Amino acid sequence: MPKLIRITTVPVSLKLLLSGQMKYMKAAGWEVQMVSADGKEINEIVRKEGCEHFEIPFTRKITPLHDLVCLWKLYKFLKEEKPDIVHTHTPKAGLLGMIAAKFAGVKIRIHTVAGLPYVVTKDNTRKLLEKAEKWTFNYATHVWPNANSLKGFMLKEKLVGSEKVEVLGHGSSNGVDLERFNRDNLKENHLVAATMRVMPGENDFIILAIGRLVKDKGIQELVEAFLKSKIINQSKLVLLGDYEQDLNPIDDDVLRKIEDHPRIVQVSWSDHVEHYLAISDVLVHASHREGFPNVLLEAGAMQVPVICSDIMGNSDIVQNKKTGLVFPVKNVGILKDALEFAFVKRETMQVLADNLYKEVNQKYDRRKMHALILEKYRSLVDGS
């Protein structure tokens, strides 16, 4: 029985980014173990995936001495477990996981790239994070960017050699669950709960953003565009996600506007995202950087019109005026215009949403992605 170890920095990544993958591989006859830092999600993940979890106290910040301790613990764990494949996801887990796996003698070392944090940093921090990415790719035997645009950028920047790099299928790390994100399979009680949290007026136009409430996700530009728009008194902006003021804080004045404005609703993270999508008129993803954003796949599967920034990852999924509206990243004025257009031209937006729905169903079914990953695992083990 081949052994696979999946590593992420924090357990919420196992839960949200890799949902169902470990269970699928176990059902296919693999021994699967999961590794991450401690967190409230672990019991749920172990129950849903049916796989053992091992804790390494990773941090998401730059903590050199602590990282060395984690590296040593991870090395000892991998040396003892002797997996056939170590597959990492997220930057810190990737760096430490690939180094530890190399020195532990693991032959197949895969790292999935779902975005490059250094591209939105500056000066010495940028140089350090860029160097960390190069170290990760150097110690990996296979590097899987989850978008073609991301692959192109990595090769252009000479972060990794082309012989290591591959995009699986059409992109994405995990596809989208078309059974869950399906209007025919929604639960009435969760729809009611979502509606009660948002409290829309009878004719309110609901603008939804999903994800961490941080600068990198374009939250500040979205709030500013919404507040400047002509549709503010006929709309509500719903921000579904938690703040991360210790890592990538939004400005205090924007935070106050979110908390105080009667037309902005902040909802802490929910496991029932599909129900918030179902009550929304448009999904806005104003992010500054991405790998391959799941939220756009989920909105597509739910036939919700999309407005997104023109960054890597977003552009792999959404084509301007064909499957959604695309605006220049950080451009508040054009984002404001897009919000107003979506409000006035609802039928046009629905045509774009229907086009995206067809693409998502054809290209990004989670079941196909899991089968593709399993096929790659098997071919690598057979060829090793």
Buried (B, 14 or more C-beta within 10 A) or exposed (E): EBBBBBBBBBBBBBBBBBBBBBBBBBEBEBBBBBBBBEBEBBEBBBEBBEBEBBBBEBEBEEEEEEBEEBBEBBBEBBBEBEBBBBBBBBBBBBBBBBBBBBBBEBBBBBBBBBBBBBBBBEEEEBEEBBEBBBBBBBBBBBBBBBBBBBBBBBBEBEBBEEEBBEBBBBBBBBBBBBEBBEEEEBEEEBBEBBBEBBEBEEEBBBBBBBBBBBBBBBBBBBBBBBBBBEBBEEBBBBBBBBBBEEEBBBEEEBBEBBEEBEBBBBBEBBEBBBBBBBBBBBBBBBBBBBBBBBBBBBBBBBBBBBBBBBBBBBBBBBBEEEBBBBBEBBBBEBBBBBBBBBBEBEEBBBEBBEBBBEBBEEBBBBEBBBBEBBEBBBEBBEEE
